[in-house]
């Protein structure tokens, strides 16, 4: 948990795709997105727009959340 957000990673098709879900504690808002493993290595950071108009960047390394801001 980082900055009041819950981040969950779920692998699909042998880690070829992952579902990244962000949920703000106490508000029930969530954003879901599937990305390719290659995109993670190239981008290095993913931004999600939550319904509450708050941006949350999830930085991943080997499918592990290492930083949130």
N, C-alpha and C positions, 0 to 999 in steps of 0.2 A: 504494500500500500504506500502510495506516494502522494503527498499533498491532498489527502482526502479522496483520492481516486483508487478504485480497485482495478487492477490490470490482470487479465487472464489470457493465457495463450493456449490454443488448442491445435494440435497438429492434424493435418489431413493428408491422405495419400502419401504416407511415408515422408512427412515433413516437406513435401513439395509445396503445399500451401498451409498457411496457418490462419486461424481466426483470432483477431485481436479485439477484445472487448474492453471498453472503458466504462466504468460505472461510478458516478459520483455518489459518495456515501450520503444516505438520508434523503436523496432526491429521486432515485430510481431511473435517472436518465442514463442511456447507454448508447454507444455507437459500435457497430460491428463492421469489420472490413476484412476481406481476404486478400492476401498479397502473395506473390511468388517468392520463393527463397532467394532467387537471384536479385530481386528488387531490394530485399533487405540488405544484402551485402553492398549494393551499389548506392542506395539512398542513405542508409545508416540511421536515418531518423524519419519517423512518420508523424504527421499531424492529423488530428481528428477534430472535427467540429461537433461539439455536443449540442443538443437541443437548447441548452441554457446559454448558448452563444459564448461558451468559454472554450478556449483552445488548450489542448493538452498534447504535448509532444512525447512520444514514447521512443526512447533510444534503445536499440536492441543489439546484442552481440551474441551470436550463436543461439538465437531465440530466447535469450534471457534478458529481462529488463534490468538495465544497469543505471539508468538515470531518468528522472521525470522532472519536468518543470512547467 
